[in-house]
Amino acid sequence: NPAGQPAPVASAVPSTTASTIPPKKEPQTVVVLVANGRGVAGAAKANADALKVQNYNLLSPVDFPSIETSTTVYFRAGYQADALAVAKVLTIDVSKVKELPASPLPIDVKTANVVVVLGTDGQGLMPS
């Protein structure tokens, strides 16, 4: 090192995988389906309405065929950042965001890029 110059310091901060997540899209281009797996009337509509206010493109809410103990926000490839944004709007923990499984869900997800399945774990918004 030239005199008077500090030695370079190696960064102890690990590189993040955030750069591998495609950027978030405009909400109106993200198609979202909310499914009520909570068994509480109006739960899917309450959550869909909150997303509608944020300009998300909402499909009509549906009932999940079973009561789910855990809320999950599923995303299609390329929509992880959008699923994380949807989870934030609905106060759903980011640990609940997962890629859509290869085996189909027991509902028709139609053209949805993000699918919210509400469970009984208290995640997401409650109907008023």
N, C-alpha and C positions, 0 to 999 in steps of 0.2 A: 504494500500500500504506500502511496506517496505520503510523505510526512504531513501530518496534520489532517489526514483524511480518516474518518472512522472506518473500521473494518466492516464489510458487508455482513448483515445479520440474516441468517436463514429464517424464514417465516415459520413459526410454530403452528400457524393456522392451517388446518387441512383444507384442501380445495373442496368446494361444495359441489354437489351434484345438481344444484339449481340450474346451472347452465345447460344441462341436458333436458330440462323440462321445456317443451315448446312454450313460447310466450302466450299470455292470456289473450283471448279474442274479444272483440266487441260483444257485450252481453246479448244484443239483439240477434247475433249470428249463432248463439249457443242454444241448442234445443234441449230443454230440460223436462223430464218426467218425474213427478212426485207420486210415490206410492205409499198408501197408508197401511203399514204393517203393525200399527199401534193399537188398532181396535177402538180408537176414540173418534167419534163422528166429527168431521170437519178438520181433522189434523192435516191431511194432505192439502186441502184447499187453503188453510191458513199459511202453510209453508209456500205453496205455489203463489199465493197473493203477495207474499213478501218478496219473492223473486220477480214477480211481474212489475212491481214498483221500481226494481233495479233494471228494468228493460230486458230481462231474459225472455227468450222465446219459449213459452210454456205450452206443453201438450196438456190435454184435460187430465186432471188427477185421477188416479185409479186406486182401487183397494187391492192390497197384496193378499193372496189367498190364505195366508197364515199369519198368526201373530208372531212378530219377530222380537227377540229379546234385545237385539243390537241394531242401532241405526247405522246404515252404510250409505256412502255417496260413491256410486260407481261412475267410471268414466271410460269412454272409448279412447283408443290410442290417439295421442295428440291433444287430448282435452284435460290433462291432469291439472294444469294451472287453473283452468276454468272450474273444475270440480272443487279445488281448494277455495276458490273465490265464492262458489255457491255455499260451501260448508261454512265459510266465515259469515255470510249474510244470515244463514239460518242458525248460527251459534252451535254448530256441530264441530266436535273436536277433529283436528286434521288427521288423527290416527284412524278415523273412520273412513277415509278416502282410499278407495281401492280400484284397480282396473277391472272392467267388466270381465267376468269369468268366461272361459271358452264354452263351458256348458251354459245353455241359456237360462235366464231367470224364469220363474214360473208366471211371468207376465209378459205381454207383448210390449217390448220397449220401443217399438216403431222406429222413428228416425232420431230418437234421443241421443245426444252426445254425452249427457250427464243424467244419471238416474239416481234419485234420492229415495231410499227405502227407509221409512220411519219405523223405529222400534220402540220398545217400552222402556228404554234406558234413560229417558228424559232428555235426550239430545234433540235439537231442532225446536221449532216454535210450537207452542200449544195454542189450540183454538181459543178465542176469547169468549 
